[in-house]
Amino acid sequence: MRPTRVLLTSLLSGLICRAAAAEEAVVVPAAAPAAEVATAPEPAKSDALPLIGMMVDAGLPDGMNGSLIVRPTSWLRTEIGGGYNMISSGVRGGLALIPFGSGPSLTLEAGHYFDGNANGLAKKFAGPGFKDNALLERIGYDYANAHLGIEFGSQRVTFYIHGGMSYIRASVHNVDAVIQQQASNDGLGSDTTVSVKQDPVIKAWTPSAKLGLIIYLW
């Protein structure tokens, strides 16, 4: 019996040792590291100025104008548009140099107003007793501006005041009709005929100024 007991004891001891070794061999898997959340970098703010805008202004001899504005750089602005001077419609184009993006500016422009009848405008100022004048039936002119000014704002909205000199060129129409009418009034008789082969041209330099507002859209 003793050898059998010793053998059983040995078997039990071996099983216990193997079980203990198996428990020590169990490897607990390490916890997976938390996934790092990728943070997208914030887009850098663009310092580019808006390129295209709209401009409205009013002055003399420009009348009232609305223009499309293109600003390729902070110091250069170009324009093209149309206007109305209470007599007829017109067109105008030009450019402005703004060395510091705002502040002092130099503007050069050229425009044209088509012929229109100014008798209606003259009646508004002179009153209902005003009689139509043949010289006012066709009023139109070309003009060019050379202005110094000051600009307020530069990013999205700009307000400006410009002043300087303007060159105006205009043709005087219906001179022969006026002279003919005056001759008739003086009793020279209906057989007197006056003919003007070429319309006189008036050229003049005059002070000019205007106020304007620009809103940049894109």
Residue, then its C-alpha position, 0 to 999 in steps of 0.5 A: m500500500r505504501p508504494t501506491r500511496v507514494l505514487l498517488t502523492s507524486l501524481l497529485s503534486g505534479l498536477i498541482c505544479r502544472a496547474a500553477a505553471a499554466e496560470e502563470a503562463v496566461v498573458v493578459p492582453a494589454a489594453a489597446p491604446a485609445a485611438e488618437v482623434a485627428t484634428a484637422p488644421e483650421p484653414a488659414k484666413s485669406d488676406a486677399l481683397p475682394l476683386i469685383g464690386m459696384m460703385v455709385d457716385a454723383g457730381l459735375p460734370d459726371g452726373m449720376n453714375g453706376s459702375l462695375i469695379v475691378r480691383p486687381t491689386s490694393w493700389l489699382r482700381t478700374e471702372i466702367g459704367g453708365g450714367y444720367n445727367m437729367i438730360s440724357s444717358g452716357v457712358r464712363g470709364g477710368l482708373a484710380l491709383i490708391p498707393f496705400g490701399s486707402g487714403p489719398s488717391l488719383t483718379l483719371e476718367a473719360g466719359h460721353y453723354f449722348d445728345g438729349n433735349a434740355n428744354g424740359l430741365a430748363k423749364k424746371f429751373a426757369g419756370p413755366g414761362f420758359k420758351d423752348n430754345a432750339l440750342l437746347e434740343r440737342i445737348g451732349y458732351d465729352y468730358a475727362n476728369a483728373h481728380l485727387g481725392i481721399e478714400f475711406g475704407s478698403q476691404r469691403v466698403t469704400f467711401y470717397i471724395h474726389g475733386g480736381m479739373s475736368y475738360i469738356r468738349a461739346s458741339v452747339h447744334n441748331v445755330d442756324a435755326v436760332i439765327q434765322q428765328q432772330a432775323s425774322n423777329d428783327g423784321l428782316g423778312s422770310d426771304t432771308t436764309v441763314s446757313v451754318k455749315q459746321d456746328p460750333v465746338i465749345k471746349a473748356w476746363t472747369p473745376s469738378a467734384k463728386l462723392g462716391l460709394i463702393i461695395y465689393l462683392w467678390 
